[in-house]
Amino acid sequence: QVHLVESGGGLVQPGGSLRLSCQASVRTFSAYMMGWFRQPPGKEREFVGAITWSGGSTYYADSVKDRFTISRDNVRNTVDLKMTNLIPEDTATYYCATVTHGESPGGFLGDNWGQGTQVTVSS
């Protein structure tokens, strides 16, 4: 069982930056690929990005590529999502999850989920 807690959400102006963090309570964090997903208001949840077990590879949705960066710390059991050049369309509840490869938009399926953190991009 993996317990995930996201933090760092909030209100930010367009063009601003925000860093989300996800703390995992699990014995073998490095055994899990990790991902971030988001659910905009009134829409379905969508893939944002993922990072492999050691952090050697990262994957991103086209909509966030070159603006968002995922990183992880296998000592502190955290996975972060650094978001820059935010636009109103980035407004959503952001979730971290353990992920596996699967047939879904983005190519990753979430398994264990956090409770989410709200990000609002507005002037």
Biotite code that builds the C-alpha atoms (Angstrom):
import biotite.structure as struc

atoms = struc.array([
    struc.Atom([0.000, 0.000, 0.000], chain_id="A", res_id=1, res_name="GLN", atom_name="CA", element="C"),
    struc.Atom([1.283, 3.430, -0.972], chain_id="A", res_id=2, res_name="VAL", atom_name="CA", element="C"),
    struc.Atom([0.059, 6.581, 0.723], chain_id="A", res_id=3, res_name="HIS", atom_name="CA", element="C"),
    struc.Atom([0.587, 9.779, -1.274], chain_id="A", res_id=4, res_name="LEU", atom_name="CA", element="C"),
    struc.Atom([0.098, 13.371, -0.146], chain_id="A", res_id=5, res_name="VAL", atom_name="CA", element="C"),
    struc.Atom([0.380, 16.323, -2.528], chain_id="A", res_id=6, res_name="GLU", atom_name="CA", element="C"),
    struc.Atom([1.178, 19.870, -1.490], chain_id="A", res_id=7, res_name="SER", atom_name="CA", element="C"),
    struc.Atom([2.121, 23.187, -3.038], chain_id="A", res_id=8, res_name="GLY", atom_name="CA", element="C"),
    struc.Atom([-1.030, 24.133, -4.913], chain_id="A", res_id=9, res_name="GLY", atom_name="CA", element="C"),
    struc.Atom([-2.458, 27.624, -4.923], chain_id="A", res_id=10, res_name="GLY", atom_name="CA", element="C"),
    struc.Atom([-3.398, 30.675, -6.928], chain_id="A", res_id=11, res_name="LEU", atom_name="CA", element="C"),
    struc.Atom([-0.851, 31.991, -9.413], chain_id="A", res_id=12, res_name="VAL", atom_name="CA", element="C"),
    struc.Atom([-0.948, 34.618, -12.145], chain_id="A", res_id=13, res_name="GLN", atom_name="CA", element="C"),
    struc.Atom([-0.525, 33.700, -15.805], chain_id="A", res_id=14, res_name="PRO", atom_name="CA", element="C"),
    struc.Atom([3.148, 33.423, -16.621], chain_id="A", res_id=15, res_name="GLY", atom_name="CA", element="C"),
    struc.Atom([3.992, 32.497, -13.070], chain_id="A", res_id=16, res_name="GLY", atom_name="CA", element="C"),
    struc.Atom([5.535, 29.382, -11.592], chain_id="A", res_id=17, res_name="SER", atom_name="CA", element="C"),
    struc.Atom([4.569, 26.863, -8.968], chain_id="A", res_id=18, res_name="LEU", atom_name="CA", element="C"),
    struc.Atom([6.158, 23.749, -7.536], chain_id="A", res_id=19, res_name="ARG", atom_name="CA", element="C"),
    struc.Atom([4.056, 20.833, -6.400], chain_id="A", res_id=20, res_name="LEU", atom_name="CA", element="C"),
    struc.Atom([5.419, 18.123, -4.167], chain_id="A", res_id=21, res_name="SER", atom_name="CA", element="C"),
    struc.Atom([4.191, 14.635, -3.406], chain_id="A", res_id=22, res_name="CYS", atom_name="CA", element="C"),
    struc.Atom([5.296, 12.790, -0.291], chain_id="A", res_id=23, res_name="GLN", atom_name="CA", element="C"),
    struc.Atom([5.088, 9.002, -0.437], chain_id="A", res_id=24, res_name="ALA", atom_name="CA", element="C"),
    struc.Atom([4.777, 6.755, 2.573], chain_id="A", res_id=25, res_name="SER", atom_name="CA", element="C"),
    struc.Atom([6.064, 3.446, 1.316], chain_id="A", res_id=26, res_name="VAL", atom_name="CA", element="C"),
    struc.Atom([8.953, 1.185, 2.106], chain_id="A", res_id=27, res_name="ARG", atom_name="CA", element="C"),
    struc.Atom([10.384, 0.901, -1.408], chain_id="A", res_id=28, res_name="THR", atom_name="CA", element="C"),
    struc.Atom([9.650, 4.184, -3.164], chain_id="A", res_id=29, res_name="PHE", atom_name="CA", element="C"),
    struc.Atom([12.311, 3.525, -5.780], chain_id="A", res_id=30, res_name="SER", atom_name="CA", element="C"),
    struc.Atom([10.349, 0.463, -6.930], chain_id="A", res_id=31, res_name="ALA", atom_name="CA", element="C"),
    struc.Atom([7.597, 2.669, -8.339], chain_id="A", res_id=32, res_name="TYR", atom_name="CA", element="C"),
    struc.Atom([7.361, 4.786, -11.422], chain_id="A", res_id=33, res_name="MET", atom_name="CA", element="C"),
    struc.Atom([5.612, 8.003, -10.463], chain_id="A", res_id=34, res_name="MET", atom_name="CA", element="C"),
    struc.Atom([3.323, 10.283, -12.386], chain_id="A", res_id=35, res_name="GLY", atom_name="CA", element="C"),
    struc.Atom([1.309, 13.451, -12.225], chain_id="A", res_id=36, res_name="TRP", atom_name="CA", element="C"),
    struc.Atom([-2.203, 13.832, -13.567], chain_id="A", res_id=37, res_name="PHE", atom_name="CA", element="C"),
    struc.Atom([-4.667, 16.696, -13.492], chain_id="A", res_id=38, res_name="ARG", atom_name="CA", element="C"),
    struc.Atom([-8.392, 17.200, -13.712], chain_id="A", res_id=39, res_name="GLN", atom_name="CA", element="C"),
    struc.Atom([-9.557, 20.567, -15.054], chain_id="A", res_id=40, res_name="PRO", atom_name="CA", element="C"),
    struc.Atom([-12.987, 21.809, -13.947], chain_id="A", res_id=41, res_name="PRO", atom_name="CA", element="C"),
    struc.Atom([-15.735, 19.893, -15.722], chain_id="A", res_id=42, res_name="GLY", atom_name="CA", element="C"),
    struc.Atom([-13.297, 17.645, -17.575], chain_id="A", res_id=43, res_name="LYS", atom_name="CA", element="C"),
    struc.Atom([-11.824, 14.196, -17.214], chain_id="A", res_id=44, res_name="GLU", atom_name="CA", element="C"),
    struc.Atom([-8.531, 13.538, -15.502], chain_id="A", res_id=45, res_name="ARG", atom_name="CA", element="C"),
    struc.Atom([-5.559, 13.673, -17.877], chain_id="A", res_id=46, res_name="GLU", atom_name="CA", element="C"),
    struc.Atom([-1.950, 12.616, -17.888], chain_id="A", res_id=47, res_name="PHE", atom_name="CA", element="C"),
    struc.Atom([0.632, 15.327, -17.202], chain_id="A", res_id=48, res_name="VAL", atom_name="CA", element="C"),
    struc.Atom([3.933, 13.513, -16.865], chain_id="A", res_id=49, res_name="GLY", atom_name="CA", element="C"),
    struc.Atom([5.803, 10.553, -15.450], chain_id="A", res_id=50, res_name="ALA", atom_name="CA", element="C"),
    struc.Atom([9.246, 9.647, -14.189], chain_id="A", res_id=51, res_name="ILE", atom_name="CA", element="C"),
    struc.Atom([10.963, 6.284, -14.077], chain_id="A", res_id=52, res_name="THR", atom_name="CA", element="C"),
    struc.Atom([12.196, 4.479, -10.971], chain_id="A", res_id=53, res_name="TRP", atom_name="CA", element="C"),
    struc.Atom([15.640, 6.115, -10.772], chain_id="A", res_id=54, res_name="SER", atom_name="CA", element="C"),
    struc.Atom([14.571, 9.343, -12.414], chain_id="A", res_id=55, res_name="GLY", atom_name="CA", element="C"),
    struc.Atom([16.586, 8.600, -15.527], chain_id="A", res_id=56, res_name="GLY", atom_name="CA", element="C"),
    struc.Atom([13.702, 9.164, -17.911], chain_id="A", res_id=57, res_name="SER", atom_name="CA", element="C"),
    struc.Atom([10.754, 11.505, -17.921], chain_id="A", res_id=58, res_name="THR", atom_name="CA", element="C"),
    struc.Atom([7.653, 11.716, -20.100], chain_id="A", res_id=59, res_name="TYR", atom_name="CA", element="C"),
    struc.Atom([5.294, 14.637, -20.613], chain_id="A", res_id=60, res_name="TYR", atom_name="CA", element="C"),
    struc.Atom([2.000, 15.448, -22.232], chain_id="A", res_id=61, res_name="ALA", atom_name="CA", element="C"),
    struc.Atom([2.425, 17.704, -25.249], chain_id="A", res_id=62, res_name="ASP", atom_name="CA", element="C"),
    struc.Atom([0.436, 20.434, -23.523], chain_id="A", res_id=63, res_name="SER", atom_name="CA", element="C"),
    struc.Atom([3.030, 20.828, -20.751], chain_id="A", res_id=64, res_name="VAL", atom_name="CA", element="C"),
    struc.Atom([6.253, 19.828, -22.491], chain_id="A", res_id=65, res_name="LYS", atom_name="CA", element="C"),
    struc.Atom([9.014, 22.435, -22.083], chain_id="A", res_id=66, res_name="ASP", atom_name="CA", element="C"),
    struc.Atom([7.058, 24.135, -19.282], chain_id="A", res_id=67, res_name="ARG", atom_name="CA", element="C"),
    struc.Atom([6.775, 21.424, -16.621], chain_id="A", res_id=68, res_name="PHE", atom_name="CA", element="C"),
    struc.Atom([9.561, 19.335, -15.082], chain_id="A", res_id=69, res_name="THR", atom_name="CA", element="C"),
    struc.Atom([9.223, 16.217, -12.959], chain_id="A", res_id=70, res_name="ILE", atom_name="CA", element="C"),
    struc.Atom([11.923, 15.178, -10.522], chain_id="A", res_id=71, res_name="SER", atom_name="CA", element="C"),
    struc.Atom([12.155, 12.711, -7.676], chain_id="A", res_id=72, res_name="ARG", atom_name="CA", element="C"),
    struc.Atom([14.213, 12.101, -4.555], chain_id="A", res_id=73, res_name="ASP", atom_name="CA", element="C"),
    struc.Atom([14.391, 8.420, -3.628], chain_id="A", res_id=74, res_name="ASN", atom_name="CA", element="C"),
    struc.Atom([15.915, 9.208, -0.236], chain_id="A", res_id=75, res_name="VAL", atom_name="CA", element="C"),
    struc.Atom([13.192, 11.628, 0.841], chain_id="A", res_id=76, res_name="ARG", atom_name="CA", element="C"),
    struc.Atom([10.488, 9.641, -1.012], chain_id="A", res_id=77, res_name="ASN", atom_name="CA", element="C"),
    struc.Atom([9.228, 12.675, -2.886], chain_id="A", res_id=78, res_name="THR", atom_name="CA", element="C"),
    struc.Atom([8.298, 13.483, -6.449], chain_id="A", res_id=79, res_name="VAL", atom_name="CA", element="C"),
    struc.Atom([8.003, 17.109, -7.526], chain_id="A", res_id=80, res_name="ASP", atom_name="CA", element="C"),
    struc.Atom([6.337, 18.875, -10.424], chain_id="A", res_id=81, res_name="LEU", atom_name="CA", element="C"),
    struc.Atom([7.880, 22.217, -11.307], chain_id="A", res_id=82, res_name="LYS", atom_name="CA", element="C"),
    struc.Atom([5.493, 24.272, -13.413], chain_id="A", res_id=83, res_name="MET", atom_name="CA", element="C"),
    struc.Atom([6.572, 27.400, -15.267], chain_id="A", res_id=84, res_name="THR", atom_name="CA", element="C"),
    struc.Atom([4.918, 29.783, -17.730], chain_id="A", res_id=85, res_name="ASN", atom_name="CA", element="C"),
    struc.Atom([1.555, 28.803, -16.353], chain_id="A", res_id=86, res_name="LEU", atom_name="CA", element="C"),
    struc.Atom([-1.548, 29.553, -18.396], chain_id="A", res_id=87, res_name="ILE", atom_name="CA", element="C"),
    struc.Atom([-5.228, 29.578, -17.376], chain_id="A", res_id=88, res_name="PRO", atom_name="CA", element="C"),
    struc.Atom([-5.696, 26.217, -19.101], chain_id="A", res_id=89, res_name="GLU", atom_name="CA", element="C"),
    struc.Atom([-3.391, 24.697, -16.462], chain_id="A", res_id=90, res_name="ASP", atom_name="CA", element="C"),
    struc.Atom([-6.068, 25.309, -13.830], chain_id="A", res_id=91, res_name="THR", atom_name="CA", element="C"),
    struc.Atom([-6.931, 21.922, -12.374], chain_id="A", res_id=92, res_name="ALA", atom_name="CA", element="C"),
    struc.Atom([-6.697, 19.620, -9.418], chain_id="A", res_id=93, res_name="THR", atom_name="CA", element="C"),
    struc.Atom([-3.303, 17.934, -9.644], chain_id="A", res_id=94, res_name="TYR", atom_name="CA", element="C"),
    struc.Atom([-2.767, 14.371, -8.482], chain_id="A", res_id=95, res_name="TYR", atom_name="CA", element="C"),
    struc.Atom([0.344, 12.323, -8.045], chain_id="A", res_id=96, res_name="CYS", atom_name="CA", element="C"),
    struc.Atom([0.172, 8.586, -8.501], chain_id="A", res_id=97, res_name="ALA", atom_name="CA", element="C"),
    struc.Atom([2.221, 5.466, -8.823], chain_id="A", res_id=98, res_name="THR", atom_name="CA", element="C"),
    struc.Atom([2.052, 4.529, -12.500], chain_id="A", res_id=99, res_name="VAL", atom_name="CA", element="C"),
    struc.Atom([2.624, 1.684, -14.892], chain_id="A", res_id=100, res_name="THR", atom_name="CA", element="C"),
    struc.Atom([2.800, 1.607, -18.655], chain_id="A", res_id=101, res_name="HIS", atom_name="CA", element="C"),
    struc.Atom([-0.617, 1.061, -20.138], chain_id="A", res_id=102, res_name="GLY", atom_name="CA", element="C"),
    struc.Atom([-2.885, 1.713, -23.042], chain_id="A", res_id=103, res_name="GLU", atom_name="CA", element="C"),
    struc.Atom([-4.275, 5.101, -22.189], chain_id="A", res_id=104, res_name="SER", atom_name="CA", element="C"),
    struc.Atom([-3.790, 8.670, -23.354], chain_id="A", res_id=105, res_name="PRO", atom_name="CA", element="C"),
    struc.Atom([-0.254, 9.458, -22.316], chain_id="A", res_id=106, res_name="GLY", atom_name="CA", element="C"),
    struc.Atom([0.695, 5.795, -22.081], chain_id="A", res_id=107, res_name="GLY", atom_name="CA", element="C"),
    struc.Atom([0.577, 5.552, -18.291], chain_id="A", res_id=108, res_name="PHE", atom_name="CA", element="C"),
    struc.Atom([-2.028, 4.248, -15.891], chain_id="A", res_id=109, res_name="LEU", atom_name="CA", element="C"),
    struc.Atom([-2.352, 5.460, -12.334], chain_id="A", res_id=110, res_name="GLY", atom_name="CA", element="C"),
    struc.Atom([-2.533, 2.920, -9.529], chain_id="A", res_id=111, res_name="ASP", atom_name="CA", element="C"),
    struc.Atom([-2.241, 4.512, -6.085], chain_id="A", res_id=112, res_name="ASN", atom_name="CA", element="C"),
    struc.Atom([-3.491, 8.096, -5.912], chain_id="A", res_id=113, res_name="TRP", atom_name="CA", element="C"),
    struc.Atom([-3.068, 11.085, -3.673], chain_id="A", res_id=114, res_name="GLY", atom_name="CA", element="C"),
    struc.Atom([-5.954, 13.316, -2.649], chain_id="A", res_id=115, res_name="GLN", atom_name="CA", element="C"),
    struc.Atom([-4.996, 16.106, -5.052], chain_id="A", res_id=116, res_name="GLY", atom_name="CA", element="C"),
    struc.Atom([-3.988, 19.728, -4.747], chain_id="A", res_id=117, res_name="THR", atom_name="CA", element="C"),
    struc.Atom([-5.713, 22.639, -6.476], chain_id="A", res_id=118, res_name="GLN", atom_name="CA", element="C"),
    struc.Atom([-3.869, 24.905, -8.881], chain_id="A", res_id=119, res_name="VAL", atom_name="CA", element="C"),
    struc.Atom([-5.621, 28.010, -10.163], chain_id="A", res_id=120, res_name="THR", atom_name="CA", element="C"),
    struc.Atom([-4.037, 30.218, -12.801], chain_id="A", res_id=121, res_name="VAL", atom_name="CA", element="C"),
    struc.Atom([-5.796, 33.537, -12.960], chain_id="A", res_id=122, res_name="SER", atom_name="CA", element="C"),
    struc.Atom([-5.114, 37.242, -12.926], chain_id="A", res_id=123, res_name="SER", atom_name="CA", element="C"),
])
